[in-house]
Amino acid sequence: MSRPSIPKTTQGNFFEDFRLGQQIRHATPRTITVGDVALYNGLFGPRFAVQSSDAFAAKIGYPRAPVDDFLVFHVVFGKTVPDISFNAVANLGYADCRFLKPVYPGDTLNSVSEVIGLKENSNRKAGIVYVRSRGFNQNGETVLDFVRWVMVRKRDEAAAAPEALIPELPRSVEPLSLGNGCPIINAAAYDATLAGSPQRFGDYYVGELIDHRDGITVEEAEHMIATRLYQNTARVHFNQFAESKGRFGKRLIYGGHVISLARALSFNGFGNAFHVAAINGGRHVSPLFAGLTVFAWSEVLATVELHGRNDVGALRLRSVATKDRPCADFPYKDGDEYDPAVILDLDYWVLVPR
């Protein structure tokens, strides 16, 4: 006599599975180790002294070197993928992202998301899902809070669409909250020679454009390692068998991979921008594939003195990443259209010692 089969596996959520206000607690808490940090450094090559040296970090006021802000972002993001974007067509953008507390090796992170917006595409094959995701440490303290929106396939194109709502999002993160993720530092003890750059907060001006000059070619193997490091299960990034039948015929490079490359490249020009305080908004303009070389440039959009802080100031930056296109002439837009080489447009706040 045969027994009824109870499904033991999941296909992930499709667009019609989401509901406004839905709360999702994501699986697999993750303890960050020095091994994770070393692997991240090997994949992207960031050189910021505060995250590279326990001794340097302790001298200016941290207990030890904090984990790179974008490694924290990717780990928290990765927890959300099986429930939010396993069936994604593409991750589209970010807003209102705040890094609220330093993370150190040994801390354990978990994620919770809330569905705050939904809109079916006109072709009814997919829809946009807006979520607010939060990352917590082992003490229940919020270390990261962000909104992202992602295009998700429908399981059944004829299925009724959920109620449509596009959330209103702030154009930028208020400067008053920018210092929350950074302890008071001893700016006098900040060694510019060891940090690799003489520029401090007062050396930058609004409208300044900086070509980061270097380029980094993306290899297939390192991209695969990175997505596994973050436990990111989205098949568009790692399943060539499935993606060979898709629109591009090959795997897409995870958008966060481009963000980390742009951040690492920005060291040449912003070597003392040691902390990413917030992301105001970001857009993955076009896809990136293995074998292409990423370049980047940045514009200083604003400089802000933080209330009650004489140790650090905040720079609002726009960083633009390109594929196979050096940035000496700062490629961006022609009217409303992006230059074909642009792959990332990221608006964010960094802290720099005064």
Solvent accessible surface area in square Angstrom, and as a share of the most:
residue,aa,sasa,rsa
1,M,240,1.07
2,S,102,0.66
3,R,221,0.81
4,P,121,0.76
5,S,108,0.69
6,I,122,0.62
7,P,114,0.72
8,K,173,0.73
9,T,126,0.74
10,T,116,0.67
11,Q,125,0.56
12,G,12,0.12
13,N,39,0.20
14,F,23,0.10
15,F,1,0.00
16,E,20,0.09
17,D,47,0.24
18,F,0,0.00
19,R,136,0.50
20,L,56,0.28
21,G,43,0.41
22,Q,54,0.24
23,Q,120,0.53
24,I,18,0.09
25,R,207,0.76
26,H,12,0.05
27,A,76,0.59
28,T,72,0.42
29,P,88,0.55
30,R,35,0.13
31,T,65,0.38
32,I,0,0.00
33,T,64,0.37
34,V,97,0.56
35,G,44,0.42
36,D,14,0.07
37,V,29,0.16
38,A,65,0.51
39,L,74,0.37
40,Y,4,0.01
41,N,53,0.27
42,G,68,0.65
43,L,17,0.08
44,F,8,0.03
45,G,40,0.38
46,P,19,0.12
47,R,134,0.49
48,F,3,0.01
49,A,11,0.09
50,V,0,0.00
51,Q,23,0.10
52,S,71,0.46
53,S,38,0.24
54,D,74,0.39
55,A,79,0.61
56,F,16,0.07
57,A,0,0.00
58,A,56,0.43
59,K,123,0.52
60,I,1,0.01
61,G,43,0.41
62,Y,9,0.03
63,P,100,0.63
64,R,82,0.30
65,A,11,0.09
66,P,10,0.06
67,V,4,0.02
68,D,12,0.06
69,D,18,0.09
70,F,2,0.01
71,L,1,0.00
72,V,6,0.04
73,F,0,0.00
74,H,0,0.00
75,V,1,0.00
76,V,0,0.00
77,F,5,0.02
78,G,1,0.01
79,K,8,0.03
80,T,0,0.00
81,V,1,0.00
82,P,55,0.35
83,D,39,0.20
84,I,0,0.00
85,S,5,0.03
86,F,53,0.22
87,N,2,0.01
88,A,5,0.04
89,V,39,0.22
90,A,29,0.23
91,N,27,0.14
92,L,49,0.24
93,G,0,0.00
94,Y,0,0.00
95,A,6,0.05
96,D,16,0.08
97,C,0,0.00
98,R,60,0.22
99,F,10,0.04
100,L,39,0.19
101,K,79,0.34
102,P,32,0.20
103,V,4,0.02
104,Y,39,0.15
105,P,22,0.14
106,G,51,0.49
107,D,22,0.12
108,T,34,0.20
109,L,0,0.00
110,N,43,0.22
111,S,1,0.01
112,V,42,0.24
113,S,2,0.01
114,E,48,0.22
115,V,1,0.00
116,I,36,0.19
117,G,0,0.00
118,L,0,0.00
119,K,90,0.38
120,E,37,0.17
121,N,32,0.16
122,S,119,0.77
123,N,90,0.46
124,R,102,0.37
125,K,113,0.48
126,A,5,0.04
127,G,0,0.00
128,I,22,0.11
129,V,0,0.00
130,Y,23,0.09
131,V,0,0.00
132,R,38,0.14
133,S,0,0.00
134,R,84,0.31
135,G,0,0.00
136,F,43,0.18
137,N,7,0.04
138,Q,98,0.43
139,N,108,0.55
140,G,52,0.50
141,E,67,0.30
142,T,40,0.23
143,V,1,0.01
144,L,0,0.00
145,D,7,0.04
146,F,0,0.00
147,V,0,0.00
148,R,1,0.00
149,W,57,0.20
150,V,0,0.00
151,M,47,0.21
152,V,0,0.00
153,R,67,0.24
154,K,14,0.06
155,R,126,0.46
156,D,71,0.37
157,E,92,0.41
158,A,79,0.61
159,A,24,0.18
160,A,86,0.67
161,A,43,0.34
162,P,17,0.11
163,E,133,0.60
164,A,71,0.55
165,L,90,0.45
166,I,94,0.48
167,P,23,0.15
168,E,174,0.78
169,L,51,0.26
170,P,64,0.40
171,R,221,0.81
172,S,31,0.20
173,V,4,0.02
174,E,117,0.52
175,P,41,0.26
176,L,152,0.76
177,S,32,0.21
178,L,2,0.01
179,G,14,0.14
180,N,91,0.46
181,G,3,0.03
182,C,6,0.03
183,P,42,0.26
184,I,115,0.58
185,I,8,0.04
186,N,76,0.39
187,A,18,0.14
188,A,101,0.78
189,A,21,0.16
190,Y,7,0.03
191,D,47,0.24
192,A,30,0.23
193,T,121,0.70
194,L,130,0.65
195,A,2,0.01
196,G,53,0.51
197,S,10,0.07
198,P,100,0.63
199,Q,71,0.31
200,R,58,0.21
201,F,19,0.08
202,G,71,0.68
203,D,82,0.43
204,Y,18,0.07
205,Y,138,0.52
206,V,90,0.52
207,G,39,0.38
208,E,33,0.15
209,L,78,0.39
210,I,27,0.13
211,D,30,0.16
212,H,1,0.00
213,R,180,0.66
214,D,67,0.35
215,G,34,0.33
216,I,51,0.26
217,T,59,0.34
218,V,0,0.00
219,E,92,0.41
220,E,66,0.30
221,A,69,0.53
222,E,36,0.16
223,H,0,0.00
224,M,29,0.13
225,I,65,0.33
226,A,0,0.00
227,T,1,0.01
228,R,146,0.53
229,L,12,0.06
230,Y,1,0.00
231,Q,70,0.31
232,N,7,0.04
233,T,47,0.28
234,A,5,0.04
235,R,77,0.28
236,V,8,0.04
237,H,19,0.09
238,F,73,0.31
239,N,49,0.25
240,Q,69,0.31
241,F,159,0.66
242,A,29,0.22
243,E,18,0.08
244,S,55,0.36
245,K,143,0.61
246,G,41,0.39
247,R,188,0.68
248,F,72,0.30
249,G,32,0.31
250,K,95,0.40
251,R,42,0.15
252,L,20,0.10
253,I,9,0.05
254,Y,3,0.01
255,G,14,0.14
256,G,0,0.00
257,H,0,0.00
258,V,6,0.04
259,I,0,0.00
260,S,2,0.01
261,L,1,0.00
262,A,2,0.02
263,R,11,0.04
264,A,8,0.06
265,L,8,0.04
266,S,1,0.00
267,F,22,0.09
268,N,58,0.30
269,G,25,0.24
270,F,1,0.01
271,G,1,0.01
272,N,1,0.00
273,A,1,0.01
274,F,1,0.00
275,H,8,0.04
276,V,0,0.00
277,A,3,0.02
278,A,0,0.00
279,I,0,0.00
280,N,4,0.02
281,G,20,0.19
282,G,9,0.08
283,R,127,0.46
284,H,32,0.14
285,V,32,0.19
286,S,33,0.21
287,P,44,0.28
288,L,3,0.02
289,F,27,0.11
290,A,32,0.25
291,G,52,0.50
292,L,46,0.23
293,T,28,0.16
294,V,0,0.00
295,F,32,0.13
296,A,1,0.01
297,W,9,0.03
298,S,0,0.00
299,E,37,0.17
300,V,0,0.00
301,L,44,0.22
302,A,27,0.21
303,T,50,0.29
304,V,37,0.21
305,E,118,0.53
306,L,12,0.06
307,H,165,0.74
308,G,73,0.71
309,R,32,0.12
310,N,131,0.67
311,D,5,0.03
312,V,0,0.00
313,G,0,0.00
314,A,0,0.00
315,L,0,0.00
316,R,55,0.20
317,L,2,0.01
318,R,57,0.21
319,S,2,0.01
320,V,0,0.00
321,A,0,0.00
322,T,0,0.00
323,K,41,0.17
324,D,84,0.44
325,R,70,0.25
326,P,80,0.50
327,C,2,0.01
328,A,78,0.61
329,D,91,0.47
330,F,60,0.25
331,P,7,0.04
332,Y,52,0.20
333,K,89,0.38
334,D,121,0.62
335,G,65,0.62
336,D,131,0.68
337,E,125,0.56
338,Y,38,0.14
339,D,32,0.16
340,P,122,0.77
341,A,15,0.12
342,V,0,0.00
343,I,2,0.01
344,L,0,0.00
345,D,17,0.09
346,L,4,0.02
347,D,26,0.13
348,Y,5,0.02
349,W,7,0.02
350,V,0,0.00
351,L,0,0.00
352,V,1,0.01
353,P,0,0.00
354,R,91,0.33
